[in-house]
Amino acid sequence: MSRFGMIVKFTTKPGRRDALVDILLNGAASEQATTECEQYIVHVSDNEPDAVWVTEIWSSPEAHEASLAREETKASIERAMPLIAGVEATKLKPLGGKGLD
Amino acid sequence: MSRFGMIVKFTTKPGRRDALVDILLNGAASEQATTECEQYIVHVSDNEPDAVWVTEIWSSPEAHEASLAREETKASIERAMPLIAGVEATKLKPLGGKGLD
C-alpha cells in the first residue's frame, strides 16, 4: 500500500486567512494521535495575503478518504467553508526523501 | 528566525521524470545529516506523467540559500537541468501542524 500525498491551496475571502489557519491547525492537532496521518502542515506566504497551503501525507489513499468521513473532519469543513473563496488540490504519490519515516 | 518552506513543481522533458526523481532523491539523501534541512520530500502524480513535486522545509530562508551555494547542490542542479522543461516554485512560511517538530 503506497502513501498518499496532497497539496491544497486555499484562497480565502479577503482578510479571513488567519481564521482559516486556526481551523486547519486545530484539524492537524486532532490528527496528532493517528498513525494514518503522517503529516498535515499549514503554510502561508508573504506574497499572497489571502492564501493558505496545506501539505499532507497519509499512509494510504484510503486513510485520507476515511478521515474525510469522520464527524470531527466534517464539522471542521463546515466551519471553514464560509471563509473560503477557492480551492486547488493536487493529489500526489510521495516517493521518499528527507522527512518521511 | 522562522522556518522556510517551498513547493517546487518540475515538468520534465518527456520520459525523463524518473531520471529527475533519482537526482532529487540523491539530493535529499545528502541532506539527511543536516539539521537545517528539515524536509525534502519527492512526489509524483498518477495524472501528470512528466511532473515531479518537491516539498521542502528549512530552518530558515538563509539555510535554504546556503544549501544552493554548496558544491554538491550545484553539481546536482547541473545534472538535473537537461531533464527539465519547466519549474514553478512557491515560497512558503510553514506555521505548524502535524509533521513539524
N, CA and C atoms of all chains as a GROMACS GRO file, in nm:
protein
  606
    1MET      N    1   0.085  -0.119   0.000
    1MET     CA    2   0.000   0.000   0.000
    1MET      C    3   0.089   0.123   0.000
    2SER      N    4   0.067   0.212  -0.095
    2SER     CA    5   0.158   0.326  -0.103
    2SER      C    6   0.097   0.449  -0.038
    3ARG      N    7   0.186   0.536   0.007
    3ARG     CA    8   0.144   0.661   0.070
    3ARG      C    9   0.063   0.748  -0.026
    4PHE      N   10  -0.012   0.837   0.034
    4PHE     CA   11  -0.092   0.934  -0.042
    4PHE      C   12  -0.052   1.074   0.005
    5GLY      N   13  -0.029   1.162  -0.090
    5GLY     CA   14   0.006   1.300  -0.056
    5GLY      C   15  -0.090   1.398  -0.119
    6MET      N   16  -0.099   1.514  -0.062
    6MET     CA   17  -0.183   1.616  -0.123
    6MET      C   18  -0.127   1.753  -0.089
    7ILE      N   19  -0.131   1.841  -0.191
    7ILE     CA   20  -0.104   1.983  -0.169
    7ILE      C   21  -0.235   2.055  -0.194
    8VAL      N   22  -0.283   2.127  -0.097
    8VAL     CA   23  -0.406   2.203  -0.113
    8VAL      C   24  -0.376   2.350  -0.098
    9LYS      N   25  -0.418   2.430  -0.196
    9LYS     CA   26  -0.408   2.575  -0.182
    9LYS      C   27  -0.548   2.632  -0.167
   10PHE      N   28  -0.572   2.693  -0.053
   10PHE     CA   29  -0.698   2.761  -0.029
   10PHE      C   30  -0.680   2.910  -0.056
   11THR      N   31  -0.775   2.970  -0.126
   11THR     CA   32  -0.783   3.116  -0.131
   11THR      C   33  -0.901   3.156  -0.044
   12THR      N   34  -0.875   3.241   0.053
   12THR     CA   35  -0.985   3.280   0.143
   12THR      C   36  -1.053   3.406   0.093
   13LYS      N   37  -1.168   3.432   0.148
   13LYS     CA   38  -1.229   3.564   0.130
   13LYS      C   39  -1.136   3.665   0.196
   14PRO      N   40  -1.139   3.792   0.150
   14PRO     CA   41  -1.041   3.889   0.199
   14PRO      C   42  -1.036   3.897   0.352
   15GLY      N   43  -0.916   3.889   0.406
   15GLY     CA   44  -0.897   3.907   0.549
   15GLY      C   45  -0.932   3.786   0.634
   16ARG      N   46  -0.969   3.674   0.574
   16ARG     CA   47  -1.010   3.559   0.652
   16ARG      C   48  -0.902   3.452   0.663
   17ARG      N   49  -0.784   3.483   0.614
   17ARG     CA   50  -0.678   3.383   0.614
   17ARG      C   51  -0.648   3.328   0.754
   18ASP      N   52  -0.629   3.416   0.850
   18ASP     CA   53  -0.586   3.369   0.982
   18ASP      C   54  -0.694   3.286   1.051
   19ALA      N   55  -0.821   3.319   1.022
   19ALA     CA   56  -0.929   3.237   1.078
   19ALA      C   57  -0.925   3.096   1.018
   20LEU      N   58  -0.896   3.087   0.889
   20LEU     CA   59  -0.885   2.953   0.828
   20LEU      C   60  -0.762   2.879   0.882
   21VAL      N   61  -0.653   2.951   0.898
   21VAL     CA   62  -0.532   2.887   0.956
   21VAL      C   63  -0.565   2.824   1.090
   22ASP      N   64  -0.639   2.895   1.175
   22ASP     CA   65  -0.674   2.840   1.307
   22ASP      C   66  -0.753   2.710   1.294
   23ILE      N   67  -0.849   2.709   1.204
   23ILE     CA   68  -0.931   2.588   1.187
   23ILE      C   69  -0.843   2.472   1.138
   24LEU      N   70  -0.753   2.500   1.045
   24LEU     CA   71  -0.669   2.394   0.989
   24LEU      C   72  -0.569   2.343   1.093
   25LEU      N   73  -0.514   2.434   1.174
   25LEU     CA   74  -0.420   2.390   1.279
   25LEU      C   75  -0.494   2.306   1.384
   26ASN      N   76  -0.618   2.341   1.413
   26ASN     CA   77  -0.698   2.257   1.504
   26ASN      C   78  -0.720   2.119   1.443
   27GLY      N   79  -0.747   2.116   1.313
   27GLY     CA   80  -0.764   1.987   1.245
   27GLY      C   81  -0.637   1.904   1.254
   28ALA      N   82  -0.523   1.969   1.233
   28ALA     CA   83  -0.395   1.898   1.243
   28ALA      C   84  -0.375   1.843   1.384
   29ALA      N   85  -0.412   1.923   1.485
   29ALA     CA   86  -0.396   1.879   1.624
   29ALA      C   87  -0.479   1.754   1.651
   30SER      N   88  -0.596   1.748   1.589
   30SER     CA   89  -0.682   1.633   1.614
   30SER      C   90  -0.630   1.507   1.545
   31GLU      N   91  -0.532   1.523   1.455
   31GLU     CA   92  -0.468   1.408   1.388
   31GLU      C   93  -0.338   1.366   1.455
   32GLN      N   94  -0.298   1.438   1.560
   32GLN     CA   95  -0.167   1.409   1.622
   32GLN      C   96  -0.155   1.263   1.664
   33ALA      N   97  -0.264   1.207   1.713
   33ALA     CA   98  -0.257   1.072   1.770
   33ALA      C   99  -0.276   0.962   1.665
   34THR      N  100  -0.316   0.998   1.544
   34THR     CA  101  -0.343   0.894   1.444
   34THR      C  102  -0.216   0.862   1.366
   35THR      N  103  -0.190   0.735   1.343
   35THR     CA  104  -0.070   0.699   1.266
   35THR      C  105  -0.096   0.713   1.116
   36GLU      N  106  -0.223   0.710   1.076
   36GLU     CA  107  -0.253   0.717   0.932
   36GLU      C  108  -0.218   0.854   0.875
   37CYS      N  109  -0.232   0.958   0.954
   37CYS     CA  110  -0.194   1.092   0.910
   37CYS      C  111  -0.049   1.114   0.949
   38GLU      N  112   0.040   1.110   0.851
   38GLU     CA  113   0.182   1.128   0.880
   38GLU      C  114   0.219   1.276   0.888
   39GLN      N  115   0.158   1.356   0.800
   39GLN     CA  116   0.187   1.499   0.801
   39GLN      C  117   0.062   1.577   0.762
   40TYR      N  118   0.047   1.692   0.825
   40TYR     CA  119  -0.060   1.786   0.789
   40TYR      C  120  -0.007   1.923   0.831
   41ILE      N  121   0.063   1.986   0.739
   41ILE     CA  122   0.138   2.108   0.772
   41ILE      C  123   0.071   2.228   0.702
   42VAL      N  124   0.053   2.333   0.779
   42VAL     CA  125  -0.017   2.453   0.733
   42VAL      C  126   0.084   2.564   0.707
   43HIS      N  127   0.072   2.625   0.590
   43HIS     CA  128   0.168   2.728   0.547
   43HIS      C  129   0.094   2.852   0.498
   44VAL      N  130   0.160   2.966   0.508
   44VAL     CA  131   0.111   3.086   0.441
   44VAL      C  132   0.226   3.142   0.357
   45SER      N  133   0.200   3.254   0.291
   45SER     CA  134   0.302   3.315   0.206
   45SER      C  135   0.305   3.465   0.230
   46ASP      N  136   0.424   3.522   0.221
   46ASP     CA  137   0.434   3.669   0.232
   46ASP      C  138   0.373   3.738   0.111
   47ASN      N  139   0.366   3.666  -0.001
   47ASN     CA  140   0.326   3.730  -0.127
   47ASN      C  141   0.177   3.724  -0.156
   48GLU      N  142   0.107   3.629  -0.094
   48GLU     CA  143  -0.036   3.613  -0.123
   48GLU      C  144  -0.112   3.618   0.009
   49PRO      N  145  -0.165   3.737   0.042
   49PRO     CA  146  -0.221   3.756   0.177
   49PRO      C  147  -0.348   3.677   0.205
   50ASP      N  148  -0.413   3.626   0.102
   50ASP     CA  149  -0.537   3.551   0.125
   50ASP      C  150  -0.522   3.404   0.086
   51ALA      N  151  -0.402   3.352   0.095
   51ALA     CA  152  -0.381   3.212   0.057
   51ALA      C  153  -0.325   3.132   0.174
   52VAL      N  154  -0.368   3.007   0.181
   52VAL     CA  155  -0.319   2.911   0.281
   52VAL      C  156  -0.290   2.781   0.209
   53TRP      N  157  -0.176   2.720   0.238
   53TRP     CA  158  -0.142   2.591   0.180
   53TRP      C  159  -0.141   2.484   0.289
   54VAL      N  160  -0.185   2.366   0.252
   54VAL     CA  161  -0.168   2.252   0.341
   54VAL      C  162  -0.094   2.145   0.262
   55THR      N  163   0.013   2.090   0.320
   55THR     CA  164   0.082   1.976   0.260
   55THR      C  165   0.056   1.856   0.351
   56GLU      N  166  -0.002   1.752   0.289
   56GLU     CA  167  -0.049   1.637   0.367
   56GLU      C  168   0.018   1.510   0.319
   57ILE      N  169   0.047   1.421   0.413
   57ILE     CA  170   0.092   1.286   0.378
   57ILE      C  171   0.016   1.187   0.466
   58TRP      N  172  -0.046   1.090   0.400
   58TRP     CA  173  -0.126   0.987   0.465
   58TRP      C  174  -0.066   0.850   0.433
   59SER      N  175  -0.097   0.754   0.516
   59SER     CA  176  -0.040   0.620   0.497
   59SER      C  177  -0.094   0.554   0.371
   60SER      N  178  -0.213   0.596   0.324
   60SER     CA  179  -0.273   0.540   0.202
   60SER      C  180  -0.384   0.632   0.156
   61PRO      N  181  -0.428   0.621   0.031
   61PRO     CA  182  -0.543   0.699  -0.014
   61PRO      C  183  -0.667   0.668   0.070
   62GLU      N  184  -0.681   0.543   0.112
   62GLU     CA  185  -0.798   0.502   0.190
   62GLU      C  186  -0.799   0.572   0.326
   63ALA      N  187  -0.681   0.587   0.386
   63ALA     CA  188  -0.673   0.655   0.516
   63ALA      C  189  -0.718   0.800   0.502
   64HIS      N  190  -0.681   0.863   0.391
   64HIS     CA  191  -0.724   1.001   0.369
   64HIS      C  192  -0.875   1.007   0.350
   65GLU      N  193  -0.928   0.918   0.269
   65GLU     CA  194  -1.074   0.912   0.248
   65GLU      C  195  -1.148   0.894   0.380
   66ALA      N  196  -1.097   0.803   0.461
   66ALA     CA  197  -1.163   0.773   0.589
   66ALA      C  198  -1.164   0.896   0.679
   67SER      N  199  -1.058   0.975   0.673
   67SER     CA  200  -1.052   1.093   0.760
   67SER      C  201  -1.161   1.193   0.722
   68LEU      N  202  -1.191   1.200   0.592
   68LEU     CA  203  -1.293   1.296   0.546
   68LEU      C  204  -1.432   1.257   0.593
   69ALA      N  205  -1.449   1.129   0.624
   69ALA     CA  206  -1.581   1.080   0.664
   69ALA      C  207  -1.604   1.095   0.815
   70ARG      N  208  -1.499   1.132   0.890
   70ARG     CA  209  -1.516   1.144   1.036
   70ARG      C  210  -1.596   1.268   1.072
   71GLU      N  211  -1.677   1.256   1.178
   71GLU     CA  212  -1.764   1.368   1.220
   71GLU      C  213  -1.680   1.493   1.249
   72GLU      N  214  -1.565   1.473   1.314
   72GLU     CA  215  -1.479   1.586   1.351
   72GLU      C  216  -1.431   1.662   1.225
   73THR      N  217  -1.394   1.586   1.123
   73THR     CA  218  -1.349   1.649   0.999
   73THR      C  219  -1.464   1.723   0.932
   74LYS      N  220  -1.579   1.661   0.930
   74LYS     CA  221  -1.694   1.725   0.865
   74LYS      C  222  -1.731   1.856   0.934
   75ALA      N  223  -1.723   1.856   1.068
   75ALA     CA  224  -1.755   1.978   1.144
   75ALA      C  225  -1.653   2.088   1.113
   76SER      N  226  -1.527   2.047   1.098
   76SER     CA  227  -1.421   2.141   1.068
   76SER      C  228  -1.440   2.201   0.928
   77ILE      N  229  -1.476   2.118   0.832
   77ILE     CA  230  -1.502   2.166   0.696
   77ILE      C  231  -1.619   2.263   0.695
   78GLU      N  232  -1.720   2.233   0.775
   78GLU     CA  233  -1.837   2.321   0.782
   78GLU      C  234  -1.799   2.460   0.836
   79ARG      N  235  -1.709   2.461   0.936
   79ARG     CA  236  -1.665   2.590   0.990
   79ARG      C  237  -1.579   2.666   0.889
   80ALA      N  238  -1.504   2.592   0.808
   80ALA     CA  239  -1.410   2.655   0.714
   80ALA      C  240  -1.479   2.710   0.589
   81MET      N  241  -1.582   2.641   0.545
   81MET     CA  242  -1.645   2.675   0.415
   81MET      C  243  -1.677   2.824   0.396
   82PRO      N  244  -1.737   2.891   0.497
   82PRO     CA  245  -1.774   3.031   0.475
   82PRO      C  246  -1.653   3.124   0.456
   83LEU      N  247  -1.534   3.076   0.491
   83LEU     CA  248  -1.414   3.160   0.480
   83LEU      C  249  -1.346   3.148   0.344
   84ILE      N  250  -1.385   3.045   0.268
   84ILE     CA  251  -1.307   3.002   0.151
   84ILE      C  252  -1.368   3.052   0.020
   85ALA      N  253  -1.282   3.112  -0.065
   85ALA     CA  254  -1.327   3.157  -0.196
   85ALA      C  255  -1.288   3.056  -0.306
   86GLY      N  256  -1.184   2.977  -0.283
   86GLY     CA  257  -1.141   2.882  -0.385
   86GLY      C  258  -1.045   2.778  -0.330
   87VAL      N  259  -1.041   2.663  -0.395
   87VAL     CA  260  -0.953   2.554  -0.351
   87VAL      C  261  -0.890   2.489  -0.475
   88GLU      N  262  -0.759   2.468  -0.470
   88GLU     CA  263  -0.691   2.387  -0.573
   88GLU      C  264  -0.620   2.274  -0.500
   89ALA      N  265  -0.653   2.151  -0.535
   89ALA     CA  266  -0.591   2.036  -0.468
   89ALA      C  267  -0.516   1.952  -0.570
   90THR      N  268  -0.395   1.912  -0.533
   90THR     CA  269  -0.312   1.827  -0.618
   90THR      C  270  -0.282   1.699  -0.543
   91LYS      N  271  -0.327   1.586  -0.600
   91LYS     CA  272  -0.302   1.456  -0.536
   91LYS      C  273  -0.167   1.403  -0.580
   92LEU      N  274  -0.089   1.355  -0.483
   92LEU     CA  275   0.047   1.313  -0.511
   92LEU      C  276   0.076   1.174  -0.457
   93LYS      N  277   0.184   1.119  -0.508
   93LYS     CA  278   0.237   0.993  -0.456
   93LYS      C  279   0.376   1.023  -0.400
   94PRO      N  280   0.388   1.036  -0.267
   94PRO     CA  281   0.520   1.063  -0.209
   94PRO      C  282   0.613   0.943  -0.230
   95LEU      N  283   0.733   0.969  -0.279
   95LEU     CA  284   0.824   0.860  -0.311
   95LEU      C  285   0.931   0.839  -0.205
   96GLY      N  286   0.975   0.947  -0.144
   96GLY     CA  287   1.081   0.936  -0.046
   96GLY      C  288   1.148   1.070  -0.026
   97GLY      N  289   1.264   1.066   0.037
   97GLY     CA  290   1.336   1.189   0.066
   97GLY      C  291   1.353   1.206   0.214
   98LYS      N  292   1.394   1.323   0.255
   98LYS     CA  293   1.412   1.351   0.398
   98LYS      C  294   1.281   1.398   0.458
   99GLY      N  295   1.244   1.340   0.574
   99GLY     CA  296   1.122   1.384   0.642
   99GLY      C  297   1.010   1.282   0.634
  100LEU      N  298   1.030   1.174   0.558
  100LEU     CA  299   0.938   1.060   0.561
  100LEU      C  300   1.006   0.952   0.644
  101ASP      N  301   0.928   0.883   0.726
  101ASP     CA  302   0.988   0.777   0.809
  101ASP      C  303   1.034   0.660   0.723
  102MET      N  304   1.382   3.343   1.434
  102MET     CA  305   1.401   3.305   1.294
  102MET      C  306   1.292   3.206   1.254
  103SER      N  307   1.221   3.236   1.146
  103SER     CA  308   1.110   3.148   1.113
  103SER      C  309   1.150   3.051   1.001
  104ARG      N  310   1.083   2.938   1.004
  104ARG     CA  311   1.108   2.836   0.901
  104ARG      C  312   1.078   2.887   0.761
  105PHE      N  313   1.138   2.819   0.666
  105PHE     CA  314   1.116   2.850   0.524
  105PHE      C  315   1.067   2.723   0.456
  106GLY      N  316   0.961   2.738   0.376
  106GLY     CA  317   0.909   2.623   0.304
  106GLY      C  318   0.906   2.651   0.155
  107MET      N  319   0.905   2.546   0.077
  107MET     CA  320   0.894   2.565  -0.067
  107MET      C  321   0.824   2.443  -0.128
  108ILE      N  322   0.737   2.472  -0.223
  108ILE     CA  323   0.680   2.367  -0.308
  108ILE      C  324   0.734   2.393  -0.447
  109VAL      N  325   0.801   2.295  -0.504
  109VAL     CA  326   0.854   2.311  -0.639
  109VAL      C  327   0.790   2.205  -0.728
  110LYS      N  328   0.733   2.250  -0.839
  110LYS     CA  329   0.682   2.156  -0.939
  110LYS      C  330   0.772   2.163  -1.061
  111PHE      N  331   0.836   2.050  -1.089
  111PHE     CA  332   0.918   2.039  -1.211
  111PHE      C  333   0.836   1.970  -1.319
  112THR      N  334   0.842   2.022  -1.440
  112THR     CA  335   0.793   1.948  -1.555
  112THR      C  336   0.915   1.903  -1.633
  113THR      N  337   0.923   1.772  -1.654
  113THR     CA  338   1.042   1.722  -1.723
  113THR      C  339   1.018   1.712  -1.873
  114LYS      N  340   1.125   1.698  -1.946
  114LYS     CA  341   1.111   1.660  -2.086
  114LYS      C  342   1.048   1.520  -2.089
  115PRO      N  343   0.978   1.486  -2.198
  115PRO     CA  344   0.902   1.360  -2.199
  115PRO      C  345   0.988   1.239  -2.160
  116GLY      N  346   0.935   1.161  -2.068
  116GLY     CA  347   1.001   1.037  -2.030
  116GLY      C  348   1.119   1.052  -1.936
  117ARG      N  349   1.148   1.174  -1.891
  117ARG     CA  350   1.268   1.193  -1.808
  117ARG      C  351   1.234   1.206  -1.660
  118ARG      N  352   1.107   1.184  -1.626
  118ARG     CA  353   1.066   1.201  -1.486
  118ARG      C  354   1.147   1.116  -1.389
  119ASP      N  355   1.160   0.988  -1.419
  119ASP     CA  356   1.224   0.901  -1.321
  119ASP      C  357   1.372   0.932  -1.303
  120ALA      N  358   1.434   0.981  -1.412
  120ALA     CA  359   1.575   1.022  -1.400
  120ALA      C  360   1.588   1.143  -1.308
  121LEU      N  361   1.493   1.236  -1.319
  121LEU     CA  362   1.496   1.352  -1.229
  121LEU      C  363   1.467   1.310  -1.086
  122VAL      N  364   1.371   1.219  -1.069
  122VAL     CA  365   1.341   1.168  -0.934
  122VAL      C  366   1.467   1.114  -0.868
  123ASP      N  367   1.546   1.036  -0.943
  123ASP     CA  368   1.670   0.980  -0.887
  123ASP      C  369   1.765   1.089  -0.839
  124ILE      N  370   1.781   1.192  -0.921
  124ILE     CA  371   1.871   1.301  -0.883
  124ILE      C  372   1.821   1.371  -0.757
  125LEU      N  373   1.690   1.394  -0.750
  125LEU     CA  374   1.633   1.465  -0.635
  125LEU      C  375   1.641   1.380  -0.508
  126LEU      N  376   1.618   1.250  -0.522
  126LEU     CA  377   1.629   1.162  -0.403
  126LEU      C  378   1.773   1.155  -0.355
  127ASN      N  379   1.868   1.157  -0.448
  127ASN     CA  380   2.008   1.164  -0.407
  127ASN      C  381   2.039   1.294  -0.333
  128GLY      N  382   1.982   1.403  -0.383
  128GLY     CA  383   1.998   1.532  -0.314
  128GLY      C  384   1.942   1.526  -0.173
  129ALA      N  385   1.824   1.465  -0.159
  129ALA     CA  386   1.763   1.452  -0.026
  129ALA      C  387   1.853   1.370   0.066
  130ALA      N  388   1.910   1.263   0.011
  130ALA     CA  389   1.996   1.177   0.092
  130ALA      C  390   2.116   1.255   0.144
  131SER      N  391   2.168   1.346   0.062
  131SER     CA  392   2.286   1.423   0.103
  131SER      C  393   2.249   1.526   0.211
  132GLU      N  394   2.119   1.550   0.233
  132GLU     CA  395   2.074   1.643   0.339
  132GLU      C  396   2.036   1.570   0.467
  133GLN      N  397   2.044   1.435   0.466
  133GLN     CA  398   1.995   1.360   0.583
  133GLN      C  399   2.065   1.405   0.712
  134ALA      N  400   2.192   1.436   0.702
  134ALA     CA  401   2.268   1.466   0.824
  134ALA      C  402   2.258   1.613   0.866
  135THR      N  403   2.202   1.699   0.782
  135THR     CA  404   2.199   1.841   0.816
  135THR      C  405   2.072   1.873   0.894
  136THR      N  406   2.084   1.951   0.999
  136THR     CA  407   1.964   1.987   1.076
  136THR      C  408   1.888   2.101   1.009
  137GLU      N  409   1.957   2.178   0.925
  137GLU     CA  410   1.891   2.293   0.861
  137GLU      C  411   1.783   2.249   0.764
  138CYS      N  412   1.805   2.136   0.698
  138CYS     CA  413   1.702   2.082   0.607
  138CYS      C  414   1.613   1.988   0.688
  139GLU      N  415   1.492   2.034   0.717
  139GLU     CA  416   1.401   1.951   0.797
  139GLU      C  417   1.326   1.852   0.710
  140GLN      N  418   1.290   1.894   0.590
  140GLN     CA  419   1.219   1.804   0.499
  140GLN      C  420   1.259   1.833   0.355
  141TYR      N  421   1.268   1.728   0.277
  141TYR     CA  422   1.290   1.740   0.132
  141TYR      C  423   1.228   1.613   0.072
  142ILE      N  424   1.099   1.622   0.042
  142ILE     CA  425   1.023   1.504   0.002
  142ILE      C  426   0.988   1.513  -0.146
  143VAL      N  427   1.010   1.403  -0.216
  143VAL     CA  428   0.991   1.397  -0.361
  143VAL      C  429   0.862   1.319  -0.391
  144HIS      N  430   0.778   1.377  -0.476
  144HIS     CA  431   0.647   1.318  -0.508
  144HIS      C  432   0.628   1.314  -0.660
  145VAL      N  433   0.547   1.219  -0.704
  145VAL     CA  434   0.499   1.220  -0.842
  145VAL      C  435   0.347   1.211  -0.838
  146SER      N  436   0.286   1.208  -0.956
  146SER     CA  437   0.140   1.202  -0.965
  146SER      C  438   0.100   1.099  -1.069
  147ASP      N  439  -0.013   1.032  -1.045
  147ASP     CA  440  -0.065   0.940  -1.145
  147ASP      C  441  -0.118   1.014  -1.268
  148ASN      N  442  -0.153   1.141  -1.248
  148ASN     CA  443  -0.222   1.216  -1.355
  148ASN      C  444  -0.130   1.294  -1.447
  149GLU      N  445  -0.008   1.321  -1.401
  149GLU     CA  446   0.083   1.404  -1.482
  149GLU      C  447   0.214   1.329  -1.495
  150PRO      N  448   0.231   1.256  -1.605
  150PRO     CA  449   0.343   1.164  -1.616
  150PRO      C  450   0.480   1.231  -1.626
  151ASP      N  451   0.483   1.360  -1.654
  151ASP     CA  452   0.613   1.428  -1.666
  151ASP      C  453   0.632   1.534  -1.557
  152ALA      N  454   0.568   1.513  -1.443
  152ALA     CA  455   0.580   1.612  -1.336
  152ALA      C  456   0.639   1.549  -1.210
  153VAL      N  457   0.717   1.628  -1.139
  153VAL     CA  458   0.776   1.588  -1.011
  153VAL      C  459   0.758   1.706  -0.915
  154TRP      N  460   0.713   1.677  -0.794
  154TRP     CA  461   0.699   1.781  -0.691
  154TRP      C  462   0.802   1.757  -0.581
  155VAL      N  463   0.855   1.866  -0.528
  155VAL     CA  464   0.935   1.857  -0.408
  155VAL      C  465   0.873   1.950  -0.305
  156THR      N  466   0.850   1.898  -0.184
  156THR     CA  467   0.805   1.982  -0.073
  156THR      C  468   0.920   1.991   0.027
  157GLU      N  469   0.961   2.114   0.053
  157GLU     CA  470   1.082   2.137   0.133
  157GLU      C  471   1.050   2.220   0.257
  158ILE      N  472   1.116   2.189   0.366
  158ILE     CA  473   1.110   2.274   0.484
  158ILE      C  474   1.252   2.289   0.538
  159TRP      N  475   1.291   2.415   0.556
  159TRP     CA  476   1.424   2.452   0.605
  159TRP      C  477   1.411   2.531   0.734
  160SER      N  478   1.516   2.532   0.811
  160SER     CA  479   1.511   2.602   0.940
  160SER      C  480   1.498   2.753   0.923
  161SER      N  481   1.540   2.805   0.809
  161SER     CA  482   1.531   2.950   0.782
  161SER      C  483   1.551   2.972   0.632
  162PRO      N  484   1.511   3.089   0.581
  162PRO     CA  485   1.540   3.120   0.440
  162PRO      C  486   1.690   3.117   0.412
  163GLU      N  487   1.769   3.160   0.512
  163GLU     CA  488   1.914   3.165   0.492
  163GLU      C  489   1.972   3.024   0.478
  164ALA      N  490   1.917   2.930   0.551
  164ALA     CA  491   1.965   2.791   0.541
  164ALA      C  492   1.938   2.736   0.401
  165HIS      N  493   1.823   2.772   0.345
  165HIS     CA  494   1.793   2.728   0.209
  165HIS      C  495   1.889   2.791   0.109
  166GLU      N  496   1.910   2.921   0.122
  166GLU     CA  497   2.005   2.991   0.034
  166GLU      C  498   2.142   2.928   0.040
  167ALA      N  499   2.187   2.899   0.162
  167ALA     CA  500   2.321   2.843   0.181
  167ALA      C  501   2.332   2.707   0.112
  168SER      N  502   2.224   2.629   0.115
  168SER     CA  503   2.229   2.496   0.053
  168SER      C  504   2.250   2.508  -0.098
  169LEU      N  505   2.192   2.613  -0.156
  169LEU     CA  506   2.205   2.631  -0.302
  169LEU      C  507   2.348   2.666  -0.342
  170ALA      N  508   2.423   2.719  -0.249
  170ALA     CA  509   2.560   2.762  -0.279
  170ALA      C  510   2.661   2.648  -0.263
  171ARG      N  511   2.616   2.534  -0.205
  171ARG     CA  512   2.710   2.424  -0.184
  171ARG      C  513   2.747   2.355  -0.316
  172GLU      N  514   2.872   2.310  -0.325
  172GLU     CA  515   2.920   2.247  -0.449
  172GLU      C  516   2.834   2.126  -0.487
  173GLU      N  517   2.795   2.048  -0.385
  173GLU     CA  518   2.716   1.927  -0.408
  173GLU      C  519   2.581   1.962  -0.471
  174THR      N  520   2.520   2.070  -0.421
  174THR     CA  521   2.391   2.112  -0.476
  174THR      C  522   2.408   2.162  -0.619
  175LYS      N  523   2.514   2.238  -0.641
  175LYS     CA  524   2.535   2.292  -0.776
  175LYS      C  525   2.557   2.180  -0.877
  176ALA      N  526   2.630   2.076  -0.836
  176ALA     CA  527   2.655   1.962  -0.926
  176ALA      C  528   2.524   1.889  -0.956
  177SER      N  529   2.440   1.878  -0.855
  177SER     CA  530   2.312   1.811  -0.871
  177SER      C  531   2.221   1.890  -0.966
  178ILE      N  532   2.220   2.021  -0.951
  178ILE     CA  533   2.139   2.106  -1.040
  178ILE      C  534   2.190   2.093  -1.184
  179GLU      N  535   2.320   2.086  -1.199
  179GLU     CA  536   2.377   2.072  -1.333
  179GLU      C  537   2.336   1.941  -1.400
  180ARG      N  538   2.328   1.834  -1.320
  180ARG     CA  539   2.282   1.705  -1.375
  180ARG      C  540   2.134   1.709  -1.409
  181ALA      N  541   2.058   1.785  -1.330
  181ALA     CA  542   1.912   1.788  -1.349
  181ALA      C  543   1.868   1.876  -1.465
  182MET      N  544   1.940   1.983  -1.490
  182MET     CA  545   1.896   2.084  -1.587
  182MET      C  546   1.855   2.027  -1.723
  183PRO      N  547   1.935   1.935  -1.782
  183PRO     CA  548   1.898   1.886  -1.916
  183PRO      C  549   1.768   1.807  -1.919
  184LEU      N  550   1.719   1.766  -1.802
  184LEU     CA  551   1.597   1.685  -1.796
  184LEU      C  552   1.471   1.771  -1.783
  185ILE      N  553   1.489   1.898  -1.751
  185ILE     CA  554   1.379   1.982  -1.705
  185ILE      C  555   1.327   2.075  -1.815
  186ALA      N  556   1.192   2.075  -1.831
  186ALA     CA  557   1.130   2.167  -1.928
  186ALA      C  558   1.074   2.290  -1.860
  187GLY      N  559   1.041   2.279  -1.731
  187GLY     CA  560   0.983   2.396  -1.663
  187GLY      C  561   0.982   2.378  -1.513
  188VAL      N  562   0.980   2.489  -1.442
  188VAL     CA  563   0.981   2.486  -1.295
  188VAL      C  564   0.885   2.593  -1.243
  189GLU      N  565   0.801   2.555  -1.148
  189GLU     CA  566   0.719   2.653  -1.075
  189GLU      C  567   0.753   2.636  -0.927
  190ALA      N  568   0.797   2.743  -0.863
  190ALA     CA  569   0.833   2.734  -0.722
  190ALA      C  570   0.747   2.831  -0.642
  191THR      N  571   0.696   2.784  -0.529
  191THR     CA  572   0.616   2.867  -0.440
  191THR      C  573   0.685   2.872  -0.304
  192LYS      N  574   0.722   2.991  -0.261
  192LYS     CA  575   0.788   3.006  -0.131
  192LYS      C  576   0.683   3.022  -0.022
  193LEU      N  577   0.702   2.949   0.086
  193LEU     CA  578   0.601   2.945   0.192
  193LEU      C  579   0.662   2.971   0.328
  194LYS      N  580   0.572   3.002   0.421
  194LYS     CA  581   0.610   3.015   0.562
  194LYS      C  582   0.533   2.907   0.639
  195PRO      N  583   0.599   2.795   0.673
  195PRO     CA  584   0.530   2.689   0.746
  195PRO      C  585   0.493   2.740   0.886
  196LEU      N  586   0.367   2.722   0.925
  196LEU     CA  587   0.321   2.774   1.054
  196LEU      C  588   0.314   2.668   1.162
  197GLY      N  589   0.281   2.545   1.121
  197GLY     CA  590   0.266   2.441   1.221
  197GLY      C  591   0.184   2.328   1.166
  198GLY      N  592   0.138   2.240   1.256
  198GLY     CA  593   0.059   2.125   1.215
  198GLY      C  594   0.130   1.998   1.252
  199LYS      N  595   0.085   1.888   1.199
  199LYS     CA  596   0.147   1.759   1.228
  199LYS      C  597   0.262   1.734   1.132
  200GLY      N  598   0.376   1.692   1.185
  200GLY     CA  599   0.488   1.660   1.098
  200GLY      C  600   0.601   1.761   1.105
  201LEU      N  601   0.578   1.872   1.178
  201LEU     CA  602   0.688   1.964   1.211
  201LEU      C  603   0.728   1.937   1.355
  202ASP      N  604   0.856   1.942   1.384
  202ASP     CA  605   0.899   1.916   1.523
  202ASP      C  606   0.856   2.029   1.615
   0.00000   0.00000   0.00000
